[in-house]
Amino acid sequence: MQMRNTQPSSKRLSVIGLLFLVLLLTALCLTVVLSQQTQELHQRAAGNTFFASPGDNLMQKVSSLRPGDTLILKDGTYYMTNTTPGLQVQGVFGTAAAPITIKAANDGKAII
């Protein structure tokens, strides 16, 4: 009668260890990707809504906007202090997932 060795071979342990390591790294990568996607959703949802009235410093309000924010212009005429007509927006950036929105409260009623 021949006795079988019931202990797993070191090769089998190495393969099992390698598979476990691959699964662990895959789970870690998925966790990182999912947390980034969740953060983007929170950024989008975290946007604030601000209101401006004629006479407000519009450039100051615009420069404080962050990704996901919305600035709503109440009815009226907004005068700019520079000589260039319109609203010049510089250094303020949204993202594809969380754009910055500037709009009139009522179409055609906010004039810049």
OpenMM code with the backbone's topology and positions (N, CA, C; nanometers):
from openmm import Vec3, app, unit

residues = "MET GLN MET ARG ASN THR GLN PRO SER SER LYS ARG LEU SER VAL ILE GLY LEU LEU PHE LEU VAL LEU LEU LEU THR ALA LEU CYS LEU THR VAL VAL LEU SER GLN GLN THR GLN GLU LEU HIS GLN ARG ALA ALA GLY ASN THR PHE PHE ALA SER PRO GLY ASP ASN LEU MET GLN LYS VAL SER SER LEU ARG PRO GLY ASP THR LEU ILE LEU LYS ASP GLY THR TYR TYR MET THR ASN THR THR PRO GLY LEU GLN VAL GLN GLY VAL PHE GLY THR ALA ALA ALA PRO ILE THR ILE LYS ALA ALA ASN ASP GLY LYS ALA ILE ILE".split()
positions = [
    Vec3(0.0825, -0.1152, 0.0000),
    Vec3(0.0000, 0.0000, 0.0000),
    Vec3(0.0887, 0.1239, 0.0000),
    Vec3(0.0542, 0.2123, -0.0875),
    Vec3(0.1345, 0.3331, -0.1017),
    Vec3(0.0660, 0.4478, -0.0279),
    Vec3(0.1417, 0.5299, 0.0423),
    Vec3(0.0884, 0.6445, 0.1172),
    Vec3(0.0930, 0.7678, 0.0267),
    Vec3(-0.0167, 0.8415, 0.0240),
    Vec3(-0.0197, 0.9650, -0.0545),
    Vec3(0.0152, 1.0818, 0.0365),
    Vec3(0.0824, 1.1752, -0.0216),
    Vec3(0.1160, 1.2972, 0.0517),
    Vec3(-0.0073, 1.3874, 0.0490),
    Vec3(-0.0664, 1.4143, 0.1655),
    Vec3(-0.1896, 1.4936, 0.1717),
    Vec3(-0.1620, 1.6431, 0.1841),
    Vec3(-0.0381, 1.6810, 0.1962),
    Vec3(-0.0058, 1.8232, 0.2044),
    Vec3(0.0007, 1.8813, 0.0633),
    Vec3(-0.0563, 2.0031, 0.0423),
    Vec3(-0.0505, 2.0638, -0.0899),
    Vec3(0.0933, 2.0953, -0.1284),
    Vec3(0.1199, 2.0852, -0.2542),
    Vec3(0.2554, 2.1132, -0.3004),
    Vec3(0.2811, 2.2631, -0.2948),
    Vec3(0.4066, 2.2994, -0.2911),
    Vec3(0.4428, 2.4409, -0.2853),
    Vec3(0.4041, 2.5118, -0.4145),
    Vec3(0.4010, 2.4374, -0.5274),
    Vec3(0.3572, 2.4967, -0.6535),
    Vec3(0.2109, 2.5370, -0.6455),
    Vec3(0.1294, 2.4492, -0.5902),
    Vec3(-0.0129, 2.4773, -0.5783),
    Vec3(-0.0355, 2.5973, -0.4858),
    Vec3(0.0398, 2.6052, -0.3765),
    Vec3(0.0283, 2.7190, -0.2861),
    Vec3(0.0689, 2.8482, -0.3550),
    Vec3(0.1710, 2.8431, -0.4386),
    Vec3(0.2153, 2.9620, -0.5110),
    Vec3(0.1081, 3.0102, -0.6075),
    Vec3(0.0432, 2.9188, -0.6782),
    Vec3(-0.0625, 2.9549, -0.7728),
    Vec3(-0.1811, 3.0148, -0.6982),
    Vec3(-0.2191, 2.9533, -0.5880),
    Vec3(-0.3311, 3.0044, -0.5086),
    Vec3(-0.2975, 3.1429, -0.4529),
    Vec3(-0.1769, 3.1603, -0.4056),
    Vec3(-0.1337, 3.2905, -0.3542),
    Vec3(-0.1342, 3.3972, -0.4625),
    Vec3(-0.0886, 3.3609, -0.5813),
    Vec3(-0.0868, 3.4542, -0.6936),
    Vec3(-0.2293, 3.4931, -0.7341),
    Vec3(-0.3196, 3.3953, -0.7404),
    Vec3(-0.4593, 3.4246, -0.7735),
    Vec3(-0.5226, 3.5163, -0.6687),
    Vec3(-0.4935, 3.4900, -0.5434),
    Vec3(-0.5459, 3.5750, -0.4367),
    Vec3(-0.4942, 3.7180, -0.4506),
    Vec3(-0.3666, 3.7329, -0.4825),
    Vec3(-0.3066, 3.8649, -0.4998),
    Vec3(-0.3706, 3.9392, -0.6174),
    Vec3(-0.3938, 3.8690, -0.7284),
    Vec3(-0.4577, 3.9300, -0.8453),
    Vec3(-0.5995, 3.9756, -0.8107),
    Vec3(-0.6744, 3.8914, -0.7412),
    Vec3(-0.8102, 3.9285, -0.7005),
    Vec3(-0.8097, 4.0483, -0.6060),
    Vec3(-0.7154, 4.0512, -0.5149),
    Vec3(-0.7053, 4.1616, -0.4206),
    Vec3(-0.6735, 4.2925, -0.4926),
    Vec3(-0.5789, 4.2894, -0.5861),
    Vec3(-0.5437, 4.4097, -0.6622),
    Vec3(-0.6597, 4.4563, -0.7501),
    Vec3(-0.7320, 4.3623, -0.8095),
    Vec3(-0.8487, 4.3976, -0.8913),
    Vec3(-0.9545, 4.4665, -0.8059),
    Vec3(-0.9808, 4.4125, -0.6890),
    Vec3(-1.0795, 4.4729, -0.5989),
    Vec3(-1.0351, 4.6129, -0.5564),
    Vec3(-0.9065, 4.6307, -0.5314),
    Vec3(-0.8541, 4.7611, -0.4926),
    Vec3(-0.8711, 4.8623, -0.6056),
    Vec3(-0.8392, 4.8220, -0.7280),
    Vec3(-0.8549, 4.9114, -0.8438),
    Vec3(-1.0014, 4.9496, -0.8641),
    Vec3(-1.0913, 4.8539, -0.8519),
    Vec3(-1.2342, 4.8829, -0.8668),
    Vec3(-1.2824, 4.9798, -0.7595),
    Vec3(-1.2313, 4.9639, -0.6392),
    Vec3(-1.2691, 5.0533, -0.5304),
    Vec3(-1.2256, 5.1963, -0.5601),
    Vec3(-1.1047, 5.2127, -0.6118),
    Vec3(-1.0543, 5.3463, -0.6452),
    Vec3(-1.1385, 5.4091, -0.7559),
    Vec3(-1.1672, 5.3336, -0.8611),
    Vec3(-1.2467, 5.3852, -0.9730),
    Vec3(-1.3864, 5.4243, -0.9263),
    Vec3(-1.4499, 5.3392, -0.8488),
    Vec3(-1.5849, 5.3688, -0.8007),
    Vec3(-1.5869, 5.4891, -0.7074),
    Vec3(-1.4837, 5.5050, -0.6253),
    Vec3(-1.4816, 5.6205, -0.5352),
    Vec3(-1.4627, 5.7498, -0.6136),
    Vec3(-1.3862, 5.7464, -0.7241),
    Vec3(-1.3702, 5.8657, -0.8076),
    Vec3(-1.5019, 5.9014, -0.8750),
    Vec3(-1.5741, 5.8015, -0.9230),
    Vec3(-1.7033, 5.8280, -0.9862),
    Vec3(-1.8024, 5.8835, -0.8848),
    Vec3(-1.8004, 5.8304, -0.7646),
    Vec3(-1.8890, 5.8794, -0.6594),
    Vec3(-1.8545, 6.0229, -0.6237),
    Vec3(-1.7254, 6.0538, -0.6192),
    Vec3(-1.6826, 6.1899, -0.5878),
    Vec3(-1.7313, 6.2866, -0.6955),
    Vec3(-1.7238, 6.2472, -0.8234),
    Vec3(-1.7733, 6.3325, -0.9311),
    Vec3(-1.9227, 6.3569, -0.9165),
    Vec3(-1.9972, 6.2539, -0.8804),
    Vec3(-2.1406, 6.2707, -0.8607),
    Vec3(-2.1690, 6.3652, -0.7452),
    Vec3(-2.0891, 6.3542, -0.6368),
    Vec3(-2.1086, 6.4435, -0.5237),
    Vec3(-2.0733, 6.5865, -0.5609),
    Vec3(-1.9679, 6.6046, -0.6415),
    Vec3(-1.9319, 6.7385, -0.6853),
    Vec3(-2.0452, 6.7985, -0.7675),
    Vec3(-2.1017, 6.7192, -0.8559),
    Vec3(-2.2107, 6.7684, -0.9387),
    Vec3(-2.3296, 6.8056, -0.8505),
    Vec3(-2.3611, 6.7195, -0.7558),
    Vec3(-2.4753, 6.7445, -0.6688),
    Vec3(-2.4460, 6.8561, -0.5689),
    Vec3(-2.3184, 6.8803, -0.5415),
    Vec3(-2.2808, 6.9773, -0.4403),
    Vec3(-2.2838, 7.1205, -0.4920),
    Vec3(-2.3115, 7.1403, -0.6201),
    Vec3(-2.3141, 7.2755, -0.6743),
    Vec3(-2.4173, 7.3623, -0.6037),
    Vec3(-2.3845, 7.4888, -0.5900),
    Vec3(-2.4730, 7.5843, -0.5245),
    Vec3(-2.5382, 7.6747, -0.6280),
    Vec3(-2.6510, 7.7321, -0.5928),
    Vec3(-2.7193, 7.8290, -0.6778),
    Vec3(-2.7086, 7.9659, -0.6124),
    Vec3(-2.6590, 8.0622, -0.6906),
    Vec3(-2.6442, 8.1995, -0.6430),
    Vec3(-2.7308, 8.2905, -0.7290),
    Vec3(-2.7692, 8.4040, -0.6731),
    Vec3(-2.8512, 8.5004, -0.7454),
    Vec3(-2.7774, 8.6332, -0.7510),
    Vec3(-2.7941, 8.7040, -0.8615),
    Vec3(-2.7380, 8.8379, -0.8762),
    Vec3(-2.8511, 8.9325, -0.9121),
    Vec3(-2.8396, 9.0543, -0.8625),
    Vec3(-2.9367, 9.1595, -0.8929),
    Vec3(-2.8634, 9.2734, -0.9615),
    Vec3(-2.9327, 9.3523, -1.0437),
    Vec3(-2.8679, 9.4694, -1.1028),
    Vec3(-2.8071, 9.5553, -0.9918),
    Vec3(-2.6866, 9.6017, -1.0147),
    Vec3(-2.6148, 9.6783, -0.9131),
    Vec3(-2.5141, 9.5937, -0.8371),
    Vec3(-2.5276, 9.4614, -0.8405),
    Vec3(-2.4282, 9.3731, -0.7780),
    Vec3(-2.2998, 9.3753, -0.8596),
    Vec3(-2.1884, 9.3448, -0.7943),
    Vec3(-2.0613, 9.3307, -0.8649),
    Vec3(-2.0622, 9.1932, -0.9320),
    Vec3(-2.1014, 9.1912, -1.0576),
    Vec3(-2.1190, 9.0657, -1.1304),
    Vec3(-1.9872, 8.9900, -1.1456),
    Vec3(-1.8786, 9.0612, -1.1717),
    Vec3(-1.7489, 8.9947, -1.1881),
    Vec3(-1.7072, 8.9253, -1.0586),
    Vec3(-1.7336, 8.9865, -0.9462),
    Vec3(-1.6991, 8.9253, -0.8175),
    Vec3(-1.7808, 8.7976, -0.7966),
    Vec3(-1.9077, 8.8030, -0.8302),
    Vec3(-1.9923, 8.6838, -0.8156),
    Vec3(-1.9457, 8.5721, -0.9085),
    Vec3(-1.9130, 8.6065, -1.0325),
    Vec3(-1.8684, 8.5057, -1.1294),
    Vec3(-1.7364, 8.4438, -1.0855),
    Vec3(-1.6442, 8.5256, -1.0356),
    Vec3(-1.5123, 8.4731, -0.9983),
    Vec3(-1.5185, 8.3790, -0.8784),
    Vec3(-1.6286, 8.3805, -0.8031),
    Vec3(-1.6399, 8.2914, -0.6869),
    Vec3(-1.7083, 8.1590, -0.7212),
    Vec3(-1.7521, 8.1430, -0.8469),
    Vec3(-1.8215, 8.0195, -0.8851),
    Vec3(-1.7255, 7.9016, -0.8922),
    Vec3(-1.7746, 7.7847, -0.8570),
    Vec3(-1.6983, 7.6593, -0.8594),
    Vec3(-1.7731, 7.5581, -0.9458),
    Vec3(-1.7077, 7.4489, -0.9836),
    Vec3(-1.7755, 7.3471, -1.0649),
    Vec3(-1.9099, 7.3052, -1.0041),
    Vec3(-2.0123, 7.3037, -1.0892),
    Vec3(-2.1455, 7.2646, -1.0465),
    Vec3(-2.2339, 7.3804, -1.0035),
    Vec3(-2.1747, 7.4997, -0.9851),
    Vec3(-2.2515, 7.6157, -0.9398),
    Vec3(-2.3350, 7.6753, -1.0525),
    Vec3(-2.4419, 7.7443, -1.0138),
    Vec3(-2.5284, 7.8164, -1.1075),
    Vec3(-2.5467, 7.9583, -1.0558),
    Vec3(-2.5313, 8.0557, -1.1454),
    Vec3(-2.5576, 8.1958, -1.1128),
    Vec3(-2.6800, 8.2384, -1.1924),
    Vec3(-2.7835, 8.2798, -1.1216),
    Vec3(-2.9076, 8.3227, -1.1862),
    Vec3(-2.9160, 8.4745, -1.1770),
    Vec3(-2.9290, 8.5380, -1.2935),
    Vec3(-2.9372, 8.6832, -1.3010),
    Vec3(-3.0839, 8.7252, -1.2948),
    Vec3(-3.1165, 8.8044, -1.1941),
    Vec3(-3.2535, 8.8550, -1.1823),
    Vec3(-3.2782, 8.9589, -1.2911),
    Vec3(-3.4037, 8.9853, -1.3198),
    Vec3(-3.4409, 9.0797, -1.4255),
    Vec3(-3.3775, 9.2165, -1.4024),
    Vec3(-3.3305, 9.2777, -1.5118),
    Vec3(-3.2747, 9.4121, -1.5043),
    Vec3(-3.1535, 9.4260, -1.5942),
    Vec3(-3.0911, 9.5431, -1.5881),
    Vec3(-2.9733, 9.5727, -1.6694),
    Vec3(-2.8503, 9.5713, -1.5799),
    Vec3(-2.7493, 9.4991, -1.6240),
    Vec3(-2.6230, 9.4866, -1.5511),
    Vec3(-2.5181, 9.5665, -1.6263),
    Vec3(-2.4584, 9.6650, -1.5583),
    Vec3(-2.3554, 9.7484, -1.6198),
    Vec3(-2.2194, 9.6991, -1.5735),
    Vec3(-2.1287, 9.6856, -1.6691),
    Vec3(-1.9936, 9.6398, -1.6383),
    Vec3(-1.9032, 9.7618, -1.6254),
    Vec3(-1.7983, 9.7486, -1.5447),
    Vec3(-1.7084, 9.8617, -1.5230),
    Vec3(-1.6007, 9.8726, -1.6300),
    Vec3(-1.5759, 9.7656, -1.7053),
    Vec3(-1.4730, 9.7734, -1.8091),
    Vec3(-1.5350, 9.8261, -1.9384),
    Vec3(-1.4506, 9.8550, -2.0349),
    Vec3(-1.4992, 9.9125, -2.1607),
    Vec3(-1.5416, 9.8069, -2.2612),
    Vec3(-1.5109, 9.6803, -2.2342),
    Vec3(-1.5503, 9.5722, -2.3240),
    Vec3(-1.6947, 9.5346, -2.2942),
    Vec3(-1.7797, 9.5367, -2.3950),
    Vec3(-1.9197, 9.5012, -2.3684),
    Vec3(-1.9344, 9.3533, -2.3331),
    Vec3(-2.0356, 9.3218, -2.2564),
    Vec3(-2.0615, 9.1830, -2.2199),
    Vec3(-1.9874, 9.1426, -2.0942),
    Vec3(-1.9978, 9.0186, -2.0620),
    Vec3(-1.9365, 8.9622, -1.9419),
    Vec3(-1.8140, 8.8818, -1.9825),
    Vec3(-1.6980, 8.9220, -1.9364),
    Vec3(-1.5735, 8.8516, -1.9668),
    Vec3(-1.5432, 8.7551, -1.8522),
    Vec3(-1.5458, 8.6253, -1.8806),
    Vec3(-1.5218, 8.5236, -1.7783),
    Vec3(-1.3830, 8.4660, -1.8000),
    Vec3(-1.2962, 8.4810, -1.6998),
    Vec3(-1.1600, 8.4286, -1.7084),
    Vec3(-1.1230, 8.3640, -1.5759),
    Vec3(-1.0523, 8.2521, -1.5844),
    Vec3(-1.0022, 8.1858, -1.4647),
    Vec3(-1.1079, 8.1119, -1.3844),
    Vec3(-1.2238, 8.0910, -1.4422),
    Vec3(-1.3309, 8.0172, -1.3753),
    Vec3(-1.3623, 7.8971, -1.4624),
    Vec3(-1.3489, 7.7776, -1.4070),
    Vec3(-1.3637, 7.6565, -1.4872),
    Vec3(-1.4581, 7.5575, -1.4206),
    Vec3(-1.5493, 7.5048, -1.4986),
    Vec3(-1.6312, 7.3930, -1.4546),
    Vec3(-1.5690, 7.2651, -1.5077),
    Vec3(-1.6411, 7.1576, -1.4996),
    Vec3(-1.5962, 7.0303, -1.5562),
    Vec3(-1.7092, 6.9759, -1.6430),
    Vec3(-1.6787, 6.8724, -1.7190),
    Vec3(-1.7823, 6.8107, -1.8022),
    Vec3(-1.8959, 6.7574, -1.7152),
    Vec3(-1.8606, 6.7036, -1.6007),
    Vec3(-1.9621, 6.6475, -1.5103),
    Vec3(-2.0302, 6.7544, -1.4257),
    Vec3(-1.9612, 6.8663, -1.4038),
    Vec3(-2.0152, 6.9715, -1.3174),
    Vec3(-1.9882, 7.1085, -1.3799),
    Vec3(-2.0622, 7.1436, -1.4841),
    Vec3(-2.0391, 7.2728, -1.5495),
    Vec3(-2.0848, 7.3896, -1.4621),
    Vec3(-2.0295, 7.5065, -1.4904),
    Vec3(-2.0759, 7.6296, -1.4272),
    Vec3(-2.1805, 7.6895, -1.5205),
    Vec3(-2.2944, 7.7282, -1.4648),
    Vec3(-2.4042, 7.7810, -1.5452),
    Vec3(-2.4359, 7.9233, -1.5023),
    Vec3(-2.4437, 8.0138, -1.6005),
    Vec3(-2.4878, 8.1513, -1.5768),
    Vec3(-2.6086, 8.1724, -1.6666),
    Vec3(-2.7223, 8.2070, -1.6059),
    Vec3(-2.8431, 8.2220, -1.6871),
    Vec3(-2.9355, 8.3266, -1.6265),
    Vec3(-3.0263, 8.3755, -1.7099),
    Vec3(-3.1257, 8.4721, -1.6649),
    Vec3(-3.2376, 8.3989, -1.5918),
    Vec3(-3.2931, 8.4657, -1.4924),
    Vec3(-3.4077, 8.4078, -1.4225),
    Vec3(-3.5252, 8.3951, -1.5189),
    Vec3(-3.5405, 8.4944, -1.6057),
    Vec3(-3.6453, 8.4953, -1.7079),
    Vec3(-3.5795, 8.5287, -1.8413),
    Vec3(-3.5955, 8.4437, -1.9393),
    Vec3(-3.5300, 8.4628, -2.0692),
    Vec3(-3.5525, 8.6038, -2.1231),
    Vec3(-3.4405, 8.6688, -2.1594),
    Vec3(-3.4466, 8.8007, -2.2211),
    Vec3(-3.4678, 8.9158, -2.1249),
    Vec3(-3.4753, 8.8882, -1.9963),
    Vec3(-3.5037, 8.9945, -1.8991),
    Vec3(-3.3794, 9.0430, -1.8249),
    Vec3(-3.2692, 8.9689, -1.8344),
    Vec3(-3.1432, 9.0125, -1.7747),
    Vec3(-3.0537, 9.0594, -1.8888),
    Vec3(-3.0151, 9.1862, -1.8858),
    Vec3(-2.9367, 9.2462, -1.9942),
    Vec3(-2.8008, 9.2859, -1.9393),
    Vec3(-2.6964, 9.2386, -2.0065),
    Vec3(-2.5598, 9.2718, -1.9645),
    Vec3(-2.5030, 9.3701, -2.0647),
] * unit.nanometer
topology = app.Topology()
chain = topology.addChain("A")
for resn in residues:
    res = topology.addResidue(resn, chain)
    for name in ("N", "CA", "C"):
        topology.addAtom(name, app.Element.getBySymbol(name[0]), res)
